[in-house]
Amino acid sequence: QVQLHESGGGLVLAGDSLKLSCEASGRTFRTYAMGWFRQAPGKERDFVAEITWIGGSTHYADAVQGRFTISKDNTKKTLYLQMNSLKPEDTAVYYCATRDGVGLEYERWGQGTQVTVSS
């Protein structure tokens, strides 16, 4: 059974950078796409970025376009999120997730990692 484990969160100052990782465990790992989502206190969970696992096509939320970069290492079964020029409004719990086909919902989620950006 595949599990996802995020790491790399922390407390940083506005303008700083941070890189999140999400490692998939399990002997067999196949997915169509992996994504990052975030949930700020008192708010709904929002989409951040997505990458297709084979082709590497990416898609970003407008709020992070140009500041965040999603990438992957298929051999390590690891997803990354490089976050630059962080803002206080980026403060949230960041989750990685997978979806197994076009048009399918994200079904497999990690436990999340906290990112706090202080002004």
C-alpha positions in Angstrom: 0.0 0.0 0.0 1.4 3.3 -1.0 1.8 6.1 1.6 2.9 9.7 1.1 5.1 11.5 3.5 5.8 15.2 3.3 8.8 17.0 4.8 10.6 20.3 4.6 8.2 22.6 6.2 9.2 25.2 8.7 9.2 28.8 9.9 10.8 31.4 7.5 10.7 35.1 6.9 8.9 36.8 4.1 11.1 36.7 1.0 12.8 33.5 2.0 12.7 30.2 0.1 11.8 26.7 1.2 11.7 23.3 -0.5 9.1 20.7 0.3 9.5 17.0 -0.4 6.9 14.2 -0.7 8.2 10.6 -0.8 6.0 7.8 -1.8 6.5 4.5 0.0 5.6 1.1 -1.2 7.1 -1.4 -3.5 5.0 -0.5 -6.5 4.1 3.1 -7.2 2.1 4.1 -10.3 0.1 7.3 -10.6 -1.0 9.7 -13.3 -0.2 12.9 -11.5 0.9 14.3 -8.2 0.0 17.6 -6.7 0.5 20.0 -3.9 -2.3 21.5 -2.0 -2.4 23.8 1.0 -4.9 24.7 3.8 -4.6 27.8 5.9 -6.3 28.1 9.3 -10.1 28.5 8.9 -10.0 28.1 5.1 -10.6 25.3 2.6 -7.8 23.3 1.1 -6.6 24.9 -2.1 -4.8 23.6 -5.1 -1.2 24.8 -5.5 0.5 22.8 -8.3 0.4 19.6 -10.2 2.8 17.5 -12.3 2.1 14.5 -14.5 4.2 11.6 -13.4 5.3 10.4 -16.9 5.2 13.5 -19.1 6.1 16.1 -16.5 3.5 18.6 -17.5 2.9 21.2 -14.9 0.0 23.4 -13.8 0.1 26.1 -11.1 -2.4 28.1 -9.2 -2.3 31.8 -10.1 -1.3 32.7 -6.5 2.0 30.8 -6.8 2.8 31.1 -10.5 6.3 32.3 -11.0 7.3 31.8 -7.4 6.8 28.1 -6.9 8.2 25.2 -9.0 7.0 21.7 -8.8 9.3 18.8 -9.8 9.8 15.1 -9.4 12.3 12.4 -9.3 10.7 9.2 -10.6 13.5 6.9 -9.5 13.2 8.2 -5.9 9.4 8.3 -6.1 9.7 11.8 -4.7 7.8 15.0 -5.5 9.2 18.5 -4.7 7.9 22.0 -4.3 10.5 24.8 -4.5 8.9 27.9 -2.9 10.6 31.2 -3.5 9.7 34.8 -2.5 7.5 33.4 0.2 4.7 35.7 1.6 2.8 35.6 4.9 -0.3 34.5 2.9 1.6 31.3 1.9 1.3 30.2 5.5 -0.6 26.9 5.5 -0.3 23.1 6.0 1.0 21.8 2.7 -0.2 18.4 1.5 0.9 16.2 -1.4 -1.5 13.9 -3.2 -1.9 11.6 -6.1 -4.5 10.9 -8.7 -4.5 7.9 -10.9 -6.1 9.1 -14.1 -7.3 12.0 -16.2 -10.4 13.5 -14.7 -10.1 11.5 -11.5 -10.1 13.1 -8.1 -7.0 13.2 -5.9 -7.5 10.2 -3.6 -4.2 9.5 -1.8 -3.0 12.1 0.6 0.0 12.7 2.9 -0.3 13.9 6.5 0.9 17.5 5.6 3.8 19.7 6.6 3.4 23.1 8.2 4.8 26.2 6.4 4.8 29.5 8.4 6.0 32.7 6.8 6.5 35.6 9.1 6.5 39.2 8.0 
